[in-house]
């Protein structure tokens, strides 16, 4: 028997420390979240995906009275990118959220397990790292690869 230690490298920074390209992606995620359909949780989430050619594709969480059939913002954005530009690799995604009163979440928003799996598969699909920017009110967590968020992702 042996043990394997797994670790994840996450950079923690403020908005002002981001590049202009990263700020644009974060700003887009923060703006688009107002389009979320969240009548049950009142927790609005926005995702902005940057494609290799520079285009940005967005998504918001979409709830349903039958909770399991709603969809997270990350998957809406990634699936939209895969449909509208399947030949373009996804290079980065920014996530942002706010509560019912319009207040940004304090702690950086991290993807759920299902979204982490989709992020990892998107990374594998295009054979490149997918940078993940997880926004909170004062801090932003950055993972250089989706694999940092799910080191033992499912694969065939």
Helices and strands as residue ranges (DSSP letters): E 10-13, G 15-17, H 20-32, G 33-35, E 44-51, E 56-60, G 67-69, H 73-84, E 90-98, H 113-126, E 131-135, E 140-143, G 146-148
